[in-house]
Amino acid sequence: GSVGPPNGLRLLGPWLEGLGHDVLMRLLRPSPALGATIIAMDEGSYGELQQQPGKLWDRRLHADLIRQALALGARAVVFDVWMPTPGPDPAADRSLVEAIAAAPGKVILSAKLVESVQGGTNLTVVASELFPPMPALAVAAPWGVVNLPSDPDGRVRRHYANPNFLGLAWKTAETLGTLDPAQLASAKRWIQFYGPLRRTSYREVLKGTNLPPNHFADEVVFVGQDPVSTPSGPDFRDLIHTAASRWAGQGTPGVETQATIYL
């Protein structure tokens, strides 16, 4: 049989491929990306809504957010917020389920695949376990997996591809009827980073008073974390390294990456 290339050459190929993608994204001019926008769970929202970093948000707030975003014209509300277990207040959980049930096909939730790995330098996935939303939510709304594949240098450049589960962005497209099933055959689909997406603070949406009636007209809104300060320092856990962040020196919020993949 034939002998494969040395390890150095095998590693160089993916590195050059990733660098080529990053350079291309750098050379492309950022263009207005219409059709998706971000509702940011930002530091101001934590303070004004009396939520604590690292703690579960009051799910009544999520219920109110759904109603308000749809009233402002959103096509759908996508939560890049993982809710696998009941919250501390059953009444708040019921409020969220009721808000979702009142808007069938307009709310999409998140699931996660938690992987077990083994090995030294070259880690191998030996098992994975799916954690969907808590049962009452999983019945009320469609959901997709928030996992994103990273390259050897730790950057995210490709869509999530799994024969058993759709990623969150793809599930959103399927739910809204814009997914061509034939596209799923491509397991190595690159992410095109259009540029920063429009964003609105979570607290602004809940208030609604300073927003025009059609603020989210014909857009899919993605709800997720912005970096926030905690007693132990800034919380950057939801920032990921992407082609878009390579030159900026800061990660891209996971919610923005999901919205970009949807686009």
Secondary structure, 3 states (H helix, E strand, C coil): CCCCCCHHHHHHHHHHHHHHHHHHHHHCCCCCCCCEEEEEECHHHHHHCCCCCCCCCCHHHHHHHHHHHHHCCCCEEEEEEECCCCCCCHHHHHHHHHHHHCCCCCEEEEEEEEEEEECCCCCEEEEEEEECCCHHHHHHCCEEECCCCECCCCCECECCCCCCCCEHHHHHHHHCCCCCHHHHHCCCCECCCCCCCCEEEHHHHHHCCCCCCCCCCCCEEEEEECCEEECCEEECCCEECEHHHHCCCCCEEHHHHHHHHHC
